[in-house]
Amino acid sequence: MAVRRPRRGAAAPPSRSSRRPCRVPGGRAGAAMGRAALLPLLLVAAAGRAGVSAAGGPEVRSLRGSWWLANGNGSVVLRGEVPGCVHTALHRRGLIQDPYYRFNDVTYRWISLDNWTYSRTFKTPFDDRKWQKVNLVFEGVDTVAQILINNITLGRTDNMFNRYSFDITSVIKEVNFVEVRFLSAVSYAAEQSRCHKAYSIPPACPPPVQKGECHANFIRKEQCSFSWDWGPSFPTQGIWKDVRIEAYNHYHLIYFSLTSFFEKSAQQWSLEIESIFDVVSSKPIAGLVTVNIPKLQTQQTFSVKLQPGEGSIVLLVNINKSSTVEAWWPNGHGKQTGYNMTTTFIMEAGYQIEKSSKAYFRTVELVQEPIPGSPGLSFYFRINGRPIFIKGSNWIPADSFQDRVTYDTLWLLLKSAADANMNALRVWGGGVYEQDEFYDICDEIGIMIWQDFMFACALYPTDQYYLESVRAEVSHQVRRLKSHPSIILWSGNNENEAAIASNWFSIPYADREVYIKDYVMLYVKNIREIVLTEDKSRPFIASSPTNGLESVKEGWLSQNPYDTHYGDTHFYDYSNDCWNWTVYPKTRFASEYGFQSWPSFSTIEKVSSTEDWSYTSNFSLHRQHHENGNDQMLQQIEHHFKLPQSTDPIKKFKDTIYLTQVMQAQCIKTETEFYRFSQSEIIRGEGHTMGALYWQLNDIWQAPSWASLEYGGKWKLLHYFAQNFFAPLLPVAYEDKSVLYIYGVSDLHVDHKLTLRASVSQQDDIYIFVLQTTAIAPFVSLDVGSIKGRFSDNGFLMTEQKKVVVFYPWEPTGVEELEKSLTLTSLVDVV
Ligand code: BMA
């Protein structure tokens, strides 16, 4: 391994013991010492995408780019990019292999157990004496670190979802040395758990099959980075978002947001504009703010006064009633119209700010009201006054290494969701609050977002220090995200109401109250309170699944959060035959349900070697993080198909992969059609289902999982099926025709011989595949290996002799390349 020294004298950071004192309530553990103790430490709980555009404005110097990275004892020193993480840096420098290759998640565990330091020098690009305030701003630090500038400690970070701003006015020099000394997230979490002496907070560790790390619930970090039942353990360290120096006089806009409201009685749209400032002058600053939305013939001027310190001003703009406002609609229901708008701040002191943004108009209501003929309450979304059936899936982080998630990655995955006729996704609570671009794309293509707060499948501490950190996180994220019309709901956590109600962690009855108290303290008294203060434009629920208002009535924890008469449900059943729709709960809203499958061979091939290519190889077992997952898939297949018998091991592996995908697609089609069909009926008090979000949309790596999109974006058969079962006009006539149709398909495969041929031709940017068959072919799958793109249809039943399928490439390709890569499989090819 190459070892180099950094250019600066600081060389390798001093090695630190992984043991640190427990946190002190109300203070920051080991907060700035010596000189630094005199510095006011500003933890700004707000994000700024606030752009300014006039002379005299703040000076901003980005510290993105190349930094030095060193491990704890200085034996590994390398250059790495910021934003980024240690794993990506080591991989880019060739010091480690692809972390996703074979068993590397376990082999490279040492990286996360070490304590790394990021450092760099920078020249102050301005005369620092000219500025009243200079800040060092981190948009995201992953996660536990001590921040130093010129050997002076500025403070500590412990929450990757916060934004940190340190006042460096009195310590900045002409040339500066900045260091971010990380502590292993794994060691920190273990230590926090050890310090929490009064009672344990389960779960201690993930199940062994996940090969993960323990005590993820003790650190405010992407919970699935300690492993999940579809993902590896890579508890990264790094500066994962932007970092910069900003200098200003008088005042500085640190956050700017818009939310829309509609007053029914007056038939009036209005916009609430919130601006959060840091005012450094000792006296209030008065000025004028002008808001202009030319297309809506709306212009309004307000006189404002900014008070010293951090504070906000809220303006309410009424939209000109003689203009027609086009609302923002979800995919499939209308256009996603937005209006260009400018907000100009002209203040008596300092500079002028001109902020350009897009104003969207849409309302959202979560309707929970009695249903005639049914006990319980409804649970559905009314968008712009219209009840909308929510169709879609659940989103998990697109990569273990967030710096690899580009705009293109997000676009491809989200566009694939929209192309499959989805109108919504749930950003699940075990991952991250996604980057701004994610929500920008959703706004643009009409994907509604059910946004969880990042707590999942665990109980959490509520000591004062922890709560302070969460409170800062929640205000920051709500302020950052609330302008997005795509977000229709805030939700406190994933499955934590259910975890207590169903006693997942075997808590003795006598101790239950402590955990209930913690639950209410965290999600209701803190998170909910902040959300309600920060954002009045969309609903909040405390958990998913929940009974909604019924849970509230029962003290926020209902006896059975899976009750089909209230709220949303999660439902998993791997043992019953998934084609039997009677096993599914007739719920008000299905926010999670799913079945696993394997990703296609071309995806697996990239991270494995020949010896791995069998369903029972060590590799296949290693990648499966869900107990008995591989067997469960075979059992489900066996309900309807013969298991592959080929003597050629690779053919057998490929056939099995294909069958897992057929099975998954068919199972979720059956279940989703059941939910869609249940929309318009009440049977024995159950029904009026108004949402179907299957688990899960995307993958974090190449492994078996519930996803319909493979790592890299390739569509599994399920995703092609989703395009059909989410189609706007779907005949979901289960009781009669559709049941016969679906079961008819399964009956056809056994004794039919057929020949399938594929000719490919090009037409502009698309490719036309003409398929010919001599007999009926069930579940025809077209696969062009690693060529990026998608077909217009796949996994279909071919009853006609000829079928035309279009291939939409995502990168340049050619007829010859496609022909070479094409494999055609149908059920009759499986031997
Ligand atoms: C639900 C999710 C995830 C999990 C999935 C599959 O519980 O919330 O935690 O990955 O089921 O088991």
Residues whose N, C-alpha, C, O or C-beta is under 5 A from the ligand:
A	BS01	BMA	D229 N494
